[in-house]
Amino acid sequence: MDPEPRSDEDLLSAPDGASFELFYRRHAERMLGYFVRRTRDAELAADLTAETFAAALASRRRYRADMGYASTWLFGIASKKLIDAQRRGYAERRARRRLGMERLELTDDDIARIESLAGIEAGNLIEVLVPDQRVAVQAHVVDEREYAEIAHDLNVSEAVVRKRVSRGLAALRDRIGSRP
């Protein structure tokens, strides 16, 4: 581990490959979980994760720290990749072609591990929440994003995000407690 942890923004702005590798290592599992929760397909999630990081590497010179968090920038790329995959259904072929790679064949253990990152049951439970609470709980609990980052993205105060998460979790506790 780094003796002095560098910020994501510093890592992304640095020209060396080692810095980008550390940025990748920090965000790869979270990104994989993000995609598998949305696609319910471990192999597609792995492909979209690879494509997202390939795009981030190719365009990191355009990243500007004064425009927002590096993780927000990365999730912006991920969102576009997901929309693209849903619209055209070819993210898999495109990522392999761009990277010049054969499709990575995942084992059953790989797929089970990726699906465990998804928190699939939790993802289904939050669908019952009101929209503001659902977005906050999804971002903080499921996607493991910081309150400050979520507040920045939603253009609300950190206190508002904390309250939405708290109320959402309380509603989920009540709902789970009322199950037979």
Residue, then its C-alpha position, 0 to 999 in steps of 0.5 A: m500500500d502507498p505510504e502516502p495514499r494519492s488521490d484518484e484525481d492525482l492518479l488519473s492525471a499522472p502520465d505513468g502507467a503505474s498510477f493508472e494501474l493503481f486507479y484501476r485497482r481501486h475502482a475495478e471491483r466497484m465498477l464490476g459490481y455496478f455493471v452486474r447489478r444493472t445487467r444481471d450478466a456477469e460476463l457482460a459486466a466483465d466486458l463493460t468493465a474492461e471497456t470502461f477502463a480502456a476508454a478511461l485510459a485512452s481519454r484520461r488526458r481530457y480529465r480535469a480535476d477542477m470539473g469533479y471527482a475522478s470516480t464521478w468521471l469514471f462512472g460517467i464513462a461507465s454509464k455511457k458504455l452501459i447505455d450503448a450496450q443496452r441500445r445496440g447489444y454489441a459491447e462485448r464484440r466492441a470491447r474485444r475488438r478495441l482491445g485486440m483480445e479474445r473473450l475471457e471465458l469466466t469459470d463458474d467460480d468467477i461468475a459466482r464471485i462477480e454476482s456476489l459483488a452485485g448484492i442482487e437481493a439488496g438491489n431488488l429490495i430498494e426498488v420499493l423505496v421512493p425515488d430520492q431514497r432509492v437513489a441515495v441508498q443505491a449510491h451509498v450502500v450498494d455502489e459504495r460511494e461517499y456522501a460528499e460525492i453523491a451530494h455533489d452529483l445530486n446538487v444537494s447538501e451532504a446532510v440531505v443525502r445522509k437523511r435520505v439514506s437513513r430514511g431509506l434504510a429505516a424503510l427497508r428494515d421495516r419492510i424486511g421485519s414485516r416479512p413472514 
